[in-house]
Each structure stands twice: as structure tokens, then as C-alpha cells.
Amino acid sequence: MPGTIISELNFGFLPDYTAKTVTFNSGSNTTVSVFAGFWAPGADSFIQVDDFTLTKL
């Protein structure tokens, strides 16, 4: 179903570049969309995303 979240990862402050991994099962989906978002803690802050990699397990 379009717009359905099939997996997400919540994390807090990271002082340096940190690789994050999200494992998901795409089920019967033949395509997925990847988004990066951020809920700011009420202070001046940002998220910087450099690369996404999808690997079939």
C-alpha cells in the first residue's frame, strides 16, 4: 500500500558520522521509497544524509 511505513529507526544525538542500519521485509512490494527525516529537539539542529544502500538478504 503506498505510504505505508514498513520499517523505521529512531535515534538520538550522534556527535559524528554514524552508519545506521534498518532491516525490513518488503513483502510483496516490488518497489520501496526511502526517506530520511528528523524530529528536532526544540533547538537549532539538522540531519545530514550522505548515502543510502539497499542490500538483499
Contacts in CASP RR format, 6 or more apart in sequence:
PFRMAT RR
TARGET T0000
AUTHOR 0000-0000-0000
METHOD contacts of the structure
MODEL  1
MPGTIISELNFGFLPDYTAKTVTFNSGSNTTVSVFAGFWAPGADSFIQVD
DFTLTKL
3 33 0 8 1.000
6 24 0 8 1.000
6 25 0 8 1.000
6 26 0 8 1.000
6 27 0 8 1.000
6 29 0 8 1.000
6 32 0 8 1.000
7 22 0 8 1.000
7 23 0 8 1.000
7 24 0 8 1.000
8 22 0 8 1.000
9 20 0 8 1.000
9 21 0 8 1.000
9 22 0 8 1.000
11 20 0 8 1.000
17 50 0 8 1.000
23 57 0 8 1.000
24 32 0 8 1.000
26 32 0 8 1.000
32 54 0 8 1.000
34 52 0 8 1.000
34 54 0 8 1.000
36 47 0 8 1.000
36 49 0 8 1.000
36 52 0 8 1.000
37 47 0 8 1.000
38 45 0 8 1.000
38 46 0 8 1.000
38 47 0 8 1.000
END
